[in-house]
Amino acid sequence: MDIIRVILTIILPPLVVFLQVGLGFHFWLNILLTLLGYVPGSIHGVWIIATRPQHA
């Protein structure tokens, strides 16, 4: 399942971060990073998937 989330993060980073951690600081940070440059938003999204347990 993580590989699917990583692929989705590369396509649309804020959506996967939202599904992973909810509507909090990391979601808004990812929106900002994605707007500043697509690559930083994707890297942040992959980092969130790798370090955080799935939101229940």
Summary of the structure (lengths in Angstrom):
residues: 56
radius of gyration: 9.7
end to end distance: 15.1
largest distance: 29.7
contacts: 157
relative contact order: 0.21
helix: 80%
strand: 0%
